[in-house]
């Protein structure tokens, strides 16, 4: 039985059928000492109606509605800020839980292996993991960037690394960015060895073409995509930017719901990012990308 409090946060944007399947399976598993925050990014397909009904009949679920899509990171951070739990777990709304002890297994593994900073379940086969033995003797599937589809982060790590970086638009490199910061402070990232605990339905059934196009547009955006991620990686590694990332956009509650405003402290960071975006060259060689910093003068 899990004695640690857990804030499970799910971000939704349409795909009501996948959301319903995900939550029905999730709520049927062992969820002692947990609360589920569902942050909806302006769905228009019946998701809001379904979530409103669910929150009335299940007291484990707390639902927040945004009036438009503010992006995965902004919504996930909002859910993260709603509870000061021992653990935060982010789960995507297109994941099906297959193992009723999925959460306890992640928490027990994390508690037993303090060198782990981020642990989840592998959803994408293209993530080439490296099985390693930890000091405890447990097997861990190490990966350089722990995917954000199902990922567990302790309060200790949160206190050092803060929130998801909100620089990457609607969808992007926030999980790889967080993994990088966790590794910089000396922890390992990767996946639980159980490869059959979850299933990534979004890549198998009922794929929303509009959503996939939105994701690709965000990832490929030169100002919010991979080049910006590499610039941030450089800033973090050189300690030019704090490894503790605060929220870029602050929530404002009003009669029309929740909106966001830019934190003024981010203006200096954005100035550095824009200067680097202008000065450095972005090189793509096959599946490898890099920044040419030779001409950079700080």
C-alpha positions as CSV (number, residue, x, y, z in Angstrom):
1,X,0.0,0.0,0.0
2,X,1.3,3.4,-1.0
3,X,1.8,5.8,2.0
4,X,3.2,8.6,-0.1
5,X,0.9,11.4,-1.3
6,X,0.7,11.7,-5.1
7,X,-0.6,14.5,-7.3
8,X,-1.6,12.8,-10.6
9,X,-2.0,15.4,-13.3
10,X,-3.6,14.8,-16.7
11,X,-3.9,17.4,-19.5
12,X,-6.7,17.0,-22.0
13,X,-7.5,18.5,-25.3
14,X,-10.3,16.8,-27.2
15,X,-10.1,13.0,-27.9
16,X,-12.9,12.3,-25.5
17,X,-13.0,8.6,-26.3
18,X,-9.3,8.1,-25.4
19,X,-9.7,10.3,-22.3
20,X,-12.7,8.3,-21.1
21,X,-10.8,5.0,-21.6
22,X,-7.7,6.3,-19.9
23,X,-9.6,7.6,-16.9
24,X,-11.8,4.5,-16.5
25,X,-8.8,2.2,-16.4
26,X,-6.8,4.6,-14.2
27,X,-9.5,4.9,-11.6
28,X,-9.8,1.1,-11.5
29,X,-6.2,0.7,-10.3
30,X,-4.7,1.0,-6.8
31,X,-4.7,4.8,-6.1
32,X,-4.3,5.1,-2.4
33,X,-3.4,8.6,-1.1
34,X,-3.7,10.2,-4.5
35,X,-5.6,13.0,-6.1
36,X,-6.1,13.4,-9.9
37,X,-6.0,16.9,-11.4
38,X,-7.4,17.0,-14.9
39,X,-6.6,20.3,-16.7
40,X,-8.6,20.7,-19.9
41,X,-7.1,22.9,-22.6
42,X,-10.3,24.2,-24.2
43,X,-11.8,21.0,-25.6
44,X,-14.8,21.3,-27.9
45,X,-15.7,17.7,-28.6
46,X,-17.7,16.7,-25.4
47,X,-14.6,16.3,-23.2
48,X,-15.7,19.1,-20.9
49,X,-19.2,17.6,-20.4
50,X,-17.7,14.1,-19.7
51,X,-15.1,15.6,-17.2
52,X,-17.8,17.7,-15.4
53,X,-19.9,14.6,-14.9
54,X,-16.9,12.5,-13.7
55,X,-15.9,15.1,-11.1
56,X,-19.4,15.0,-9.6
57,X,-19.4,11.2,-9.2
58,X,-15.7,10.6,-8.3
59,X,-14.2,12.6,-5.5
60,X,-10.6,11.6,-6.5
61,X,-10.9,13.8,-9.7
62,X,-10.6,17.6,-9.6
63,X,-11.2,19.3,-13.0
64,X,-10.0,22.7,-14.2
65,X,-11.2,24.1,-17.5
66,X,-9.2,26.6,-19.6
67,X,-11.0,28.6,-22.3
68,X,-8.4,27.8,-24.9
69,X,-5.3,25.6,-25.5
70,X,-2.4,27.1,-23.5
71,X,-0.1,24.2,-24.3
72,X,0.9,21.0,-22.4
73,X,3.5,22.6,-20.1
74,X,1.3,25.5,-18.9
75,X,-1.6,23.2,-18.2
76,X,0.6,20.5,-16.6
77,X,2.3,23.0,-14.4
78,X,-1.0,24.4,-13.3
79,X,-2.0,20.9,-12.1
80,X,1.4,20.5,-10.5
81,X,0.9,23.6,-8.5
82,X,-2.5,22.5,-7.0
83,X,-1.0,20.1,-4.5
84,X,2.2,19.9,-2.5
85,X,2.5,16.1,-2.6
86,X,5.4,13.8,-2.0
87,X,5.3,12.9,-5.7
88,X,4.0,14.4,-8.9
89,X,2.9,12.1,-11.7
90,X,2.1,13.3,-15.2
91,X,0.1,11.0,-17.4
92,X,-1.2,11.7,-20.9
93,X,-4.8,11.1,-21.8
94,X,-4.1,8.6,-24.5
95,X,-2.5,6.0,-22.1
96,X,-4.2,2.8,-21.0
97,X,-3.0,1.4,-17.7
98,X,-2.7,-2.4,-17.8
99,X,-1.1,-3.2,-14.4
100,X,-3.2,-2.3,-11.3
101,X,0.0,-1.8,-9.3
102,X,1.6,0.5,-11.9
103,X,1.8,3.5,-9.5
104,X,3.0,1.6,-6.4
105,X,5.7,0.0,-8.5
106,X,7.0,3.4,-9.7
107,X,6.9,4.8,-6.2
108,X,8.6,1.8,-4.5
109,X,11.3,1.8,-7.2
110,X,11.9,5.5,-6.7
111,X,12.0,5.1,-2.9
112,X,14.4,2.1,-3.2
113,X,16.7,3.9,-5.6
114,X,17.5,7.4,-4.6
115,X,19.8,7.9,-7.6
116,X,16.7,8.0,-9.8
117,X,15.4,11.5,-10.6
118,X,12.7,10.7,-13.2
119,X,11.1,7.4,-13.8
120,X,8.2,6.4,-16.0
121,X,7.1,3.7,-18.4
122,X,8.4,3.5,-22.0
123,X,5.7,4.4,-24.5
124,X,7.7,4.7,-27.6
125,X,9.8,1.8,-28.9
126,X,12.2,4.2,-30.6
127,X,13.5,5.2,-27.2
128,X,16.6,3.1,-27.1
129,X,17.1,2.3,-23.5
130,X,20.2,0.9,-21.7
131,X,19.5,-1.7,-19.0
132,X,21.7,-1.0,-16.0
133,X,22.1,-2.3,-12.5
134,X,21.6,0.3,-9.8
135,X,23.5,0.2,-6.4
136,X,20.5,-1.6,-5.0
137,X,20.8,-4.4,-7.6
138,X,17.6,-3.3,-9.3
139,X,17.5,-3.2,-13.1
140,X,16.7,0.2,-14.6
141,X,16.1,1.1,-18.2
142,X,18.2,4.3,-18.5
143,X,17.3,6.8,-21.2
144,X,18.7,10.3,-21.8
145,X,15.2,11.9,-22.0
146,X,12.5,10.3,-19.9
147,X,9.3,10.7,-21.9
148,X,6.5,12.7,-20.3
149,X,3.6,10.4,-21.1
150,X,3.8,8.6,-17.8
151,X,6.5,10.1,-15.5
152,X,7.0,10.3,-11.8
153,X,9.0,13.1,-10.1
154,X,9.6,13.4,-6.4
155,X,9.2,16.6,-4.3
156,X,13.0,16.5,-3.8
157,X,13.6,16.8,-7.5
158,X,10.9,19.4,-7.9
159,X,12.5,21.5,-5.2
160,X,15.7,21.5,-7.2
161,X,14.4,21.7,-10.8
162,X,11.1,23.4,-10.5
163,X,8.4,23.1,-13.2
164,X,8.2,22.1,-16.8
165,X,9.7,24.8,-19.0
166,X,6.9,26.7,-20.7
167,X,9.0,27.9,-23.7
168,X,8.0,25.3,-26.3
169,X,4.5,26.3,-27.4
170,X,1.5,23.9,-27.4
171,X,3.7,20.8,-27.5
172,X,7.4,20.2,-27.6
173,X,10.5,19.4,-25.7
174,X,9.4,20.0,-22.1
175,X,10.1,16.4,-21.0
176,X,13.6,16.3,-22.6
177,X,14.3,19.7,-21.1
178,X,13.4,18.5,-17.6
179,X,15.4,15.3,-18.1
180,X,18.4,17.3,-19.0
181,X,18.2,19.4,-15.8
182,X,17.7,16.3,-13.7
183,X,20.8,14.8,-15.1
184,X,22.8,18.0,-14.6
185,X,22.1,17.8,-10.9
186,X,23.4,14.2,-10.8
187,X,20.4,11.9,-11.1
188,X,19.5,9.2,-13.6
189,X,16.4,9.3,-15.9
190,X,14.6,6.5,-17.7
191,X,12.0,3.8,-17.4
192,X,10.8,1.0,-15.1
193,X,11.8,-2.5,-16.4
194,X,8.2,-3.5,-16.7
195,X,7.4,-3.1,-20.4
196,X,3.8,-4.3,-20.1
197,X,2.4,-1.9,-17.5
198,X,0.9,0.6,-19.9
199,X,-0.1,1.0,-23.5
200,X,0.1,4.1,-25.7
201,X,-3.3,4.1,-27.4
202,X,-2.7,7.4,-29.1
203,X,-0.3,5.7,-31.5
204,X,-2.6,2.8,-32.1
205,X,-6.3,3.8,-32.3
206,X,-8.4,6.8,-33.0
207,X,-5.5,9.1,-33.8
208,X,-6.6,12.7,-34.1
209,X,-5.0,14.1,-37.3
210,X,-5.5,17.7,-36.2
211,X,-3.8,17.1,-33.0
212,X,-0.9,15.3,-34.6
213,X,-0.5,18.2,-37.0
214,X,-0.6,20.7,-34.1
215,X,2.2,18.7,-32.4
216,X,4.4,18.6,-35.5
217,X,3.9,22.3,-36.1
218,X,4.9,23.1,-32.6
219,X,7.9,20.8,-32.6
220,X,9.2,22.1,-36.0
221,X,8.7,25.8,-35.1
222,X,12.2,27.3,-35.3
223,X,11.5,29.7,-32.4
224,X,9.9,27.2,-30.1
225,X,11.2,23.8,-31.2
226,X,14.5,21.9,-31.3
227,X,16.8,24.9,-31.7
228,X,15.3,26.6,-28.7
229,X,15.6,23.4,-26.7
230,X,19.3,23.2,-27.6
231,X,19.8,26.9,-26.6
232,X,18.1,26.2,-23.3
233,X,20.3,23.1,-22.8
234,X,23.4,25.3,-23.3
235,X,22.1,27.9,-20.9
236,X,21.4,25.3,-18.2
237,X,24.7,23.4,-18.6
238,X,26.7,26.7,-18.4
239,X,24.6,27.8,-15.4
240,X,23.6,30.9,-17.3
241,X,20.1,30.0,-16.6
242,X,18.9,28.6,-13.2
243,X,18.2,24.9,-13.2
244,X,15.2,25.7,-11.0
245,X,12.6,26.7,-13.6
246,X,9.7,28.8,-12.3
247,X,6.5,29.3,-14.2
248,X,6.8,31.5,-17.2
249,X,3.1,32.3,-17.3
250,X,1.2,33.2,-14.1
251,X,-2.5,32.2,-13.8
252,X,-5.1,34.9,-13.4
253,X,-8.6,34.0,-12.2
254,X,-11.5,36.2,-13.4
255,X,-15.2,36.0,-14.2
256,X,-14.3,34.4,-17.6
257,X,-12.2,31.6,-16.0
258,X,-8.5,31.4,-16.0
259,X,-6.0,33.3,-18.2
260,X,-2.3,33.7,-18.0
261,X,0.2,36.6,-18.1
262,X,3.9,36.6,-18.7
263,X,6.1,36.8,-15.6
264,X,8.3,39.8,-15.9
265,X,11.3,37.9,-14.5
266,X,11.3,36.0,-17.8
267,X,12.1,39.0,-19.9
268,X,15.8,38.8,-19.3
269,X,15.8,35.0,-20.2
270,X,13.9,35.7,-23.3
271,X,16.4,38.5,-24.3
272,X,19.3,36.0,-24.0
273,X,17.3,33.3,-25.9
274,X,16.5,35.7,-28.7
275,X,20.1,36.9,-29.0
276,X,21.3,33.3,-29.2
277,X,18.6,32.4,-31.7
278,X,19.9,35.2,-33.9
279,X,23.6,34.4,-33.5
280,X,24.0,30.7,-33.4
281,X,23.6,28.3,-36.3
282,X,21.5,25.2,-36.2
283,X,22.9,22.2,-38.0
284,X,21.0,19.0,-38.9
285,X,23.0,15.9,-39.9
286,X,20.8,12.9,-40.4
287,X,19.0,12.3,-37.1
288,X,21.5,14.4,-35.2
289,X,21.2,18.1,-34.5
290,X,23.7,20.6,-33.0
291,X,24.4,24.2,-32.3
292,X,27.5,25.9,-33.7
293,X,28.6,28.2,-30.9
294,X,31.9,29.2,-32.5
295,X,30.8,32.7,-33.3
296,X,29.0,33.3,-30.1
297,X,30.2,36.2,-27.9
298,X,28.5,36.6,-24.6
